[in-house]
Amino acid sequence: MLIHDDIYSWEGWGGKLKLGSGSCRLRIYDLTKGNEKKGLAYMKPLIVIVSDIPESKMSVKSCVSHVATCVVRDFKIDRHRMLWVEYYPAKTYGINDEHVIPERFDSVEFEWHDDSALHPKWRPLNPQMAENLKNMIEE
């Protein structure tokens, strides 16, 4: 069940300069809510999907550890039960939009120290999981 779908803004660092501040599209799904399949347990029932937005001066990927730390804190998410996903919709380019960059779902794993996400590692989601997330987004 979708529990949050909105633009999320995070504060940067560096005092008045607010280095690293930006915004993204944030969707949070909780698979334990609204589940018709009783008794089904998920290892990571909280799925956080972030996407860049054109209005932001900062991409999520460039400061993903800081964004993950802020989202986990602000939404009181159990980081051990969360799947963090970066979503990049398909894009076309060229004079006649003849070139296509396909859509992509990347899973990001972090090392957590205290309450801070560090050392992100990106991996493409397996095709079946990516298809499931695509269907969730389109609903």
LORORO-480393 format. One record per residue (C-alpha): residue in one letter; chain; y, z, x. Coordinates in Angstrom, 2 decimals. Example, Ala and Ser with C-alpha at 12.3 -4.5 7.8 and 13.67 -1.06 7.14 Angstrom:
<rec><ronu>A</ronu><lumpa>A</lumpa><yy>-4.50</yy><zz>7.80</zz><xx>12.30</xx></rec>
<rec><ronu>S</ronu><lumpa>A</lumpa><yy>-1.06</yy><zz>7.14</zz><xx>13.67</xx></rec>
***
This chain:
<rec><ronu>M</ronu><lumpa>A</lumpa><yy>0.00</yy><zz>0.00</zz><xx>0.00</xx></rec>
<rec><ronu>L</ronu><lumpa>A</lumpa><yy>3.45</yy><zz>-0.94</zz><xx>1.25</xx></rec>
<rec><ronu>I</ronu><lumpa>A</lumpa><yy>5.46</yy><zz>2.26</zz><xx>1.66</xx></rec>
<rec><ronu>H</ronu><lumpa>A</lumpa><yy>8.52</yy><zz>0.89</zz><xx>3.49</xx></rec>
<rec><ronu>D</ronu><lumpa>A</lumpa><yy>10.09</yy><zz>-2.59</zz><xx>3.74</xx></rec>
<rec><ronu>D</ronu><lumpa>A</lumpa><yy>13.66</yy><zz>-2.72</zz><xx>4.95</xx></rec>
<rec><ronu>I</ronu><lumpa>A</lumpa><yy>15.93</yy><zz>-3.35</zz><xx>7.90</xx></rec>
<rec><ronu>Y</ronu><lumpa>A</lumpa><yy>15.57</yy><zz>-0.56</zz><xx>10.45</xx></rec>
<rec><ronu>S</ronu><lumpa>A</lumpa><yy>18.33</yy><zz>0.20</zz><xx>12.96</xx></rec>
<rec><ronu>W</ronu><lumpa>A</lumpa><yy>17.75</yy><zz>2.25</zz><xx>16.06</xx></rec>
<rec><ronu>E</ronu><lumpa>A</lumpa><yy>20.24</yy><zz>3.98</zz><xx>18.28</xx></rec>
<rec><ronu>G</ronu><lumpa>A</lumpa><yy>20.30</yy><zz>2.98</zz><xx>21.89</xx></rec>
<rec><ronu>W</ronu><lumpa>A</lumpa><yy>20.97</yy><zz>5.04</zz><xx>24.95</xx></rec>
<rec><ronu>G</ronu><lumpa>A</lumpa><yy>23.89</yy><zz>5.20</zz><xx>27.33</xx></rec>
<rec><ronu>G</ronu><lumpa>A</lumpa><yy>26.35</yy><zz>7.21</zz><xx>25.23</xx></rec>
<rec><ronu>K</ronu><lumpa>A</lumpa><yy>29.26</yy><zz>5.15</zz><xx>23.91</xx></rec>
<rec><ronu>L</ronu><lumpa>A</lumpa><yy>27.79</yy><zz>1.94</zz><xx>25.30</xx></rec>
<rec><ronu>K</ronu><lumpa>A</lumpa><yy>24.75</yy><zz>2.27</zz><xx>23.00</xx></rec>
<rec><ronu>L</ronu><lumpa>A</lumpa><yy>22.64</yy><zz>0.14</zz><xx>25.31</xx></rec>
<rec><ronu>G</ronu><lumpa>A</lumpa><yy>19.43</yy><zz>-1.02</zz><xx>23.71</xx></rec>
<rec><ronu>S</ronu><lumpa>A</lumpa><yy>20.53</yy><zz>-0.44</zz><xx>20.11</xx></rec>
<rec><ronu>G</ronu><lumpa>A</lumpa><yy>19.52</yy><zz>-2.97</zz><xx>17.52</xx></rec>
<rec><ronu>S</ronu><lumpa>A</lumpa><yy>17.82</yy><zz>-3.72</zz><xx>14.22</xx></rec>
<rec><ronu>C</ronu><lumpa>A</lumpa><yy>14.57</yy><zz>-5.22</zz><xx>13.00</xx></rec>
<rec><ronu>R</ronu><lumpa>A</lumpa><yy>12.58</yy><zz>-5.81</zz><xx>9.85</xx></rec>
<rec><ronu>L</ronu><lumpa>A</lumpa><yy>10.24</yy><zz>-2.86</zz><xx>9.45</xx></rec>
<rec><ronu>R</ronu><lumpa>A</lumpa><yy>7.24</yy><zz>-2.76</zz><xx>7.15</xx></rec>
<rec><ronu>I</ronu><lumpa>A</lumpa><yy>4.96</yy><zz>0.26</zz><xx>6.95</xx></rec>
<rec><ronu>Y</ronu><lumpa>A</lumpa><yy>1.64</yy><zz>0.11</zz><xx>5.12</xx></rec>
<rec><ronu>D</ronu><lumpa>A</lumpa><yy>-0.53</yy><zz>3.10</zz><xx>4.32</xx></rec>
<rec><ronu>L</ronu><lumpa>A</lumpa><yy>-4.07</yy><zz>1.90</zz><xx>3.62</xx></rec>
<rec><ronu>T</ronu><lumpa>A</lumpa><yy>-5.08</yy><zz>5.30</zz><xx>2.23</xx></rec>
<rec><ronu>K</ronu><lumpa>A</lumpa><yy>-2.72</yy><zz>4.90</zz><xx>-0.74</xx></rec>
<rec><ronu>G</ronu><lumpa>A</lumpa><yy>-3.65</yy><zz>2.73</zz><xx>-3.67</xx></rec>
<rec><ronu>N</ronu><lumpa>A</lumpa><yy>-7.10</yy><zz>2.05</zz><xx>-2.25</xx></rec>
<rec><ronu>E</ronu><lumpa>A</lumpa><yy>-9.64</yy><zz>1.07</zz><xx>-4.90</xx></rec>
<rec><ronu>K</ronu><lumpa>A</lumpa><yy>-12.57</yy><zz>1.45</zz><xx>-2.48</xx></rec>
<rec><ronu>K</ronu><lumpa>A</lumpa><yy>-13.15</yy><zz>5.18</zz><xx>-2.66</xx></rec>
<rec><ronu>G</ronu><lumpa>A</lumpa><yy>-14.81</yy><zz>6.76</zz><xx>0.33</xx></rec>
<rec><ronu>L</ronu><lumpa>A</lumpa><yy>-13.64</yy><zz>4.05</zz><xx>2.77</xx></rec>
<rec><ronu>A</ronu><lumpa>A</lumpa><yy>-12.14</yy><zz>5.65</zz><xx>5.88</xx></rec>
<rec><ronu>Y</ronu><lumpa>A</lumpa><yy>-9.78</yy><zz>3.89</zz><xx>8.29</xx></rec>
<rec><ronu>M</ronu><lumpa>A</lumpa><yy>-9.36</yy><zz>4.84</zz><xx>11.93</xx></rec>
<rec><ronu>K</ronu><lumpa>A</lumpa><yy>-5.77</yy><zz>3.61</zz><xx>11.85</xx></rec>
<rec><ronu>P</ronu><lumpa>A</lumpa><yy>-4.64</yy><zz>3.55</zz><xx>8.21</xx></rec>
<rec><ronu>L</ronu><lumpa>A</lumpa><yy>-0.92</yy><zz>3.29</zz><xx>9.04</xx></rec>
<rec><ronu>I</ronu><lumpa>A</lumpa><yy>0.12</yy><zz>-0.24</zz><xx>9.94</xx></rec>
<rec><ronu>V</ronu><lumpa>A</lumpa><yy>3.64</yy><zz>-0.70</zz><xx>11.26</xx></rec>
<rec><ronu>I</ronu><lumpa>A</lumpa><yy>4.84</yy><zz>-4.31</zz><xx>11.39</xx></rec>
<rec><ronu>V</ronu><lumpa>A</lumpa><yy>8.12</yy><zz>-5.09</zz><xx>13.13</xx></rec>
<rec><ronu>S</ronu><lumpa>A</lumpa><yy>9.92</yy><zz>-8.45</zz><xx>13.26</xx></rec>
<rec><ronu>D</ronu><lumpa>A</lumpa><yy>13.11</yy><zz>-9.57</zz><xx>14.94</xx></rec>
<rec><ronu>I</ronu><lumpa>A</lumpa><yy>16.09</yy><zz>-10.42</zz><xx>12.75</xx></rec>
<rec><ronu>P</ronu><lumpa>A</lumpa><yy>18.88</yy><zz>-12.84</zz><xx>13.71</xx></rec>
<rec><ronu>E</ronu><lumpa>A</lumpa><yy>21.63</yy><zz>-10.26</zz><xx>13.19</xx></rec>
<rec><ronu>S</ronu><lumpa>A</lumpa><yy>20.32</yy><zz>-7.97</zz><xx>15.93</xx></rec>
<rec><ronu>K</ronu><lumpa>A</lumpa><yy>21.67</yy><zz>-8.16</zz><xx>19.44</xx></rec>
<rec><ronu>M</ronu><lumpa>A</lumpa><yy>18.38</yy><zz>-6.81</zz><xx>20.81</xx></rec>
<rec><ronu>S</ronu><lumpa>A</lumpa><yy>14.81</yy><zz>-8.02</zz><xx>20.35</xx></rec>
<rec><ronu>V</ronu><lumpa>A</lumpa><yy>12.11</yy><zz>-5.53</zz><xx>19.45</xx></rec>
<rec><ronu>K</ronu><lumpa>A</lumpa><yy>9.96</yy><zz>-6.66</zz><xx>22.37</xx></rec>
<rec><ronu>S</ronu><lumpa>A</lumpa><yy>12.67</yy><zz>-5.85</zz><xx>24.92</xx></rec>
<rec><ronu>C</ronu><lumpa>A</lumpa><yy>12.73</yy><zz>-2.17</zz><xx>23.97</xx></rec>
<rec><ronu>V</ronu><lumpa>A</lumpa><yy>9.53</yy><zz>-1.71</zz><xx>21.97</xx></rec>
<rec><ronu>S</ronu><lumpa>A</lumpa><yy>8.73</yy><zz>1.71</zz><xx>23.48</xx></rec>
<rec><ronu>H</ronu><lumpa>A</lumpa><yy>12.08</yy><zz>3.10</zz><xx>22.36</xx></rec>
<rec><ronu>V</ronu><lumpa>A</lumpa><yy>11.74</yy><zz>1.54</zz><xx>18.89</xx></rec>
<rec><ronu>A</ronu><lumpa>A</lumpa><yy>8.19</yy><zz>2.90</zz><xx>18.44</xx></rec>
<rec><ronu>T</ronu><lumpa>A</lumpa><yy>9.31</yy><zz>6.36</zz><xx>19.53</xx></rec>
<rec><ronu>C</ronu><lumpa>A</lumpa><yy>12.17</yy><zz>6.27</zz><xx>16.98</xx></rec>
<rec><ronu>V</ronu><lumpa>A</lumpa><yy>10.02</yy><zz>4.94</zz><xx>14.11</xx></rec>
<rec><ronu>V</ronu><lumpa>A</lumpa><yy>7.28</yy><zz>7.53</zz><xx>14.67</xx></rec>
<rec><ronu>R</ronu><lumpa>A</lumpa><yy>9.90</yy><zz>10.29</zz><xx>14.73</xx></rec>
<rec><ronu>D</ronu><lumpa>A</lumpa><yy>11.98</yy><zz>9.05</zz><xx>11.79</xx></rec>
<rec><ronu>F</ronu><lumpa>A</lumpa><yy>9.03</yy><zz>8.38</zz><xx>9.47</xx></rec>
<rec><ronu>K</ronu><lumpa>A</lumpa><yy>6.87</yy><zz>11.30</zz><xx>10.69</xx></rec>
<rec><ronu>I</ronu><lumpa>A</lumpa><yy>3.96</yy><zz>8.98</zz><xx>11.52</xx></rec>
<rec><ronu>D</ronu><lumpa>A</lumpa><yy>0.83</yy><zz>10.27</zz><xx>13.22</xx></rec>
<rec><ronu>R</ronu><lumpa>A</lumpa><yy>0.82</yy><zz>7.97</zz><xx>16.25</xx></rec>
<rec><ronu>H</ronu><lumpa>A</lumpa><yy>-2.94</yy><zz>8.39</zz><xx>16.69</xx></rec>
<rec><ronu>R</ronu><lumpa>A</lumpa><yy>-3.52</yy><zz>6.84</zz><xx>13.24</xx></rec>
<rec><ronu>M</ronu><lumpa>A</lumpa><yy>-1.03</yy><zz>3.98</zz><xx>13.61</xx></rec>
<rec><ronu>L</ronu><lumpa>A</lumpa><yy>-1.49</yy><zz>0.30</zz><xx>14.43</xx></rec>
<rec><ronu>W</ronu><lumpa>A</lumpa><yy>1.77</yy><zz>-1.15</zz><xx>15.83</xx></rec>
<rec><ronu>V</ronu><lumpa>A</lumpa><yy>2.15</yy><zz>-4.90</zz><xx>15.28</xx></rec>
<rec><ronu>E</ronu><lumpa>A</lumpa><yy>4.90</yy><zz>-7.32</zz><xx>16.27</xx></rec>
<rec><ronu>Y</ronu><lumpa>A</lumpa><yy>5.12</yy><zz>-10.30</zz><xx>13.91</xx></rec>
<rec><ronu>Y</ronu><lumpa>A</lumpa><yy>6.68</yy><zz>-13.60</zz><xx>14.93</xx></rec>
<rec><ronu>P</ronu><lumpa>A</lumpa><yy>6.92</yy><zz>-16.17</zz><xx>12.11</xx></rec>
<rec><ronu>A</ronu><lumpa>A</lumpa><yy>6.33</yy><zz>-19.86</zz><xx>12.85</xx></rec>
<rec><ronu>K</ronu><lumpa>A</lumpa><yy>9.35</yy><zz>-21.73</zz><xx>14.23</xx></rec>
<rec><ronu>T</ronu><lumpa>A</lumpa><yy>10.13</yy><zz>-25.38</zz><xx>14.58</xx></rec>
<rec><ronu>Y</ronu><lumpa>A</lumpa><yy>12.45</yy><zz>-27.02</zz><xx>17.06</xx></rec>
<rec><ronu>G</ronu><lumpa>A</lumpa><yy>13.45</yy><zz>-30.43</zz><xx>18.30</xx></rec>
<rec><ronu>I</ronu><lumpa>A</lumpa><yy>15.69</yy><zz>-33.13</zz><xx>16.90</xx></rec>
<rec><ronu>N</ronu><lumpa>A</lumpa><yy>13.50</yy><zz>-33.59</zz><xx>13.83</xx></rec>
<rec><ronu>D</ronu><lumpa>A</lumpa><yy>11.72</yy><zz>-30.23</zz><xx>13.98</xx></rec>
<rec><ronu>E</ronu><lumpa>A</lumpa><yy>8.74</yy><zz>-32.06</zz><xx>15.46</xx></rec>
<rec><ronu>H</ronu><lumpa>A</lumpa><yy>7.67</yy><zz>-29.14</zz><xx>17.66</xx></rec>
<rec><ronu>V</ronu><lumpa>A</lumpa><yy>6.10</yy><zz>-26.01</zz><xx>16.19</xx></rec>
<rec><ronu>I</ronu><lumpa>A</lumpa><yy>5.62</yy><zz>-22.57</zz><xx>17.65</xx></rec>
<rec><ronu>P</ronu><lumpa>A</lumpa><yy>2.86</yy><zz>-21.06</zz><xx>15.48</xx></rec>
<rec><ronu>E</ronu><lumpa>A</lumpa><yy>3.22</yy><zz>-17.67</zz><xx>13.86</xx></rec>
<rec><ronu>R</ronu><lumpa>A</lumpa><yy>1.83</yy><zz>-14.80</zz><xx>15.89</xx></rec>
<rec><ronu>F</ronu><lumpa>A</lumpa><yy>0.71</yy><zz>-11.21</zz><xx>15.37</xx></rec>
<rec><ronu>D</ronu><lumpa>A</lumpa><yy>0.58</yy><zz>-9.06</zz><xx>18.50</xx></rec>
<rec><ronu>S</ronu><lumpa>A</lumpa><yy>-0.86</yy><zz>-5.57</zz><xx>18.60</xx></rec>
<rec><ronu>V</ronu><lumpa>A</lumpa><yy>0.98</yy><zz>-3.17</zz><xx>20.90</xx></rec>
<rec><ronu>E</ronu><lumpa>A</lumpa><yy>-0.69</yy><zz>-0.13</zz><xx>22.40</xx></rec>
<rec><ronu>F</ronu><lumpa>A</lumpa><yy>1.29</yy><zz>2.64</zz><xx>24.05</xx></rec>
<rec><ronu>E</ronu><lumpa>A</lumpa><yy>0.64</yy><zz>5.55</zz><xx>26.34</xx></rec>
<rec><ronu>W</ronu><lumpa>A</lumpa><yy>2.22</yy><zz>8.58</zz><xx>24.71</xx></rec>
<rec><ronu>H</ronu><lumpa>A</lumpa><yy>3.81</yy><zz>11.35</zz><xx>26.77</xx></rec>
<rec><ronu>D</ronu><lumpa>A</lumpa><yy>5.06</yy><zz>14.23</zz><xx>24.66</xx></rec>
<rec><ronu>D</ronu><lumpa>A</lumpa><yy>6.70</yy><zz>12.36</zz><xx>21.77</xx></rec>
<rec><ronu>S</ronu><lumpa>A</lumpa><yy>7.64</yy><zz>9.21</zz><xx>23.70</xx></rec>
<rec><ronu>A</ronu><lumpa>A</lumpa><yy>5.89</yy><zz>5.84</zz><xx>23.68</xx></rec>
<rec><ronu>L</ronu><lumpa>A</lumpa><yy>5.60</yy><zz>4.37</zz><xx>27.18</xx></rec>
<rec><ronu>H</ronu><lumpa>A</lumpa><yy>3.91</yy><zz>1.48</zz><xx>28.99</xx></rec>
<rec><ronu>P</ronu><lumpa>A</lumpa><yy>3.38</yy><zz>-0.96</zz><xx>26.10</xx></rec>
<rec><ronu>K</ronu><lumpa>A</lumpa><yy>0.48</yy><zz>-3.42</zz><xx>26.29</xx></rec>
<rec><ronu>W</ronu><lumpa>A</lumpa><yy>0.53</yy><zz>-6.48</zz><xx>24.04</xx></rec>
<rec><ronu>R</ronu><lumpa>A</lumpa><yy>-2.61</yy><zz>-8.18</zz><xx>22.76</xx></rec>
<rec><ronu>P</ronu><lumpa>A</lumpa><yy>-3.01</yy><zz>-10.89</zz><xx>20.15</xx></rec>
<rec><ronu>L</ronu><lumpa>A</lumpa><yy>-4.66</yy><zz>-9.57</zz><xx>17.01</xx></rec>
<rec><ronu>N</ronu><lumpa>A</lumpa><yy>-8.07</yy><zz>-10.99</zz><xx>16.28</xx></rec>
<rec><ronu>P</ronu><lumpa>A</lumpa><yy>-7.86</yy><zz>-13.88</zz><xx>13.79</xx></rec>
<rec><ronu>Q</ronu><lumpa>A</lumpa><yy>-9.43</yy><zz>-11.96</zz><xx>10.89</xx></rec>
<rec><ronu>M</ronu><lumpa>A</lumpa><yy>-7.04</yy><zz>-9.03</zz><xx>11.23</xx></rec>
<rec><ronu>A</ronu><lumpa>A</lumpa><yy>-4.09</yy><zz>-11.41</zz><xx>11.60</xx></rec>
<rec><ronu>E</ronu><lumpa>A</lumpa><yy>-5.15</yy><zz>-13.20</zz><xx>8.41</xx></rec>
<rec><ronu>N</ronu><lumpa>A</lumpa><yy>-5.42</yy><zz>-9.87</zz><xx>6.56</xx></rec>
<rec><ronu>L</ronu><lumpa>A</lumpa><yy>-1.92</yy><zz>-8.86</zz><xx>7.69</xx></rec>
<rec><ronu>K</ronu><lumpa>A</lumpa><yy>-0.54</yy><zz>-12.27</zz><xx>6.74</xx></rec>
<rec><ronu>N</ronu><lumpa>A</lumpa><yy>-1.95</yy><zz>-11.80</zz><xx>3.24</xx></rec>
<rec><ronu>M</ronu><lumpa>A</lumpa><yy>-0.44</yy><zz>-8.29</zz><xx>3.03</xx></rec>
<rec><ronu>I</ronu><lumpa>A</lumpa><yy>2.99</yy><zz>-9.61</zz><xx>4.05</xx></rec>
<rec><ronu>E</ronu><lumpa>A</lumpa><yy>2.87</yy><zz>-12.43</zz><xx>1.52</xx></rec>
<rec><ronu>E</ronu><lumpa>A</lumpa><yy>2.02</yy><zz>-10.14</zz><xx>-1.43</xx></rec>
***
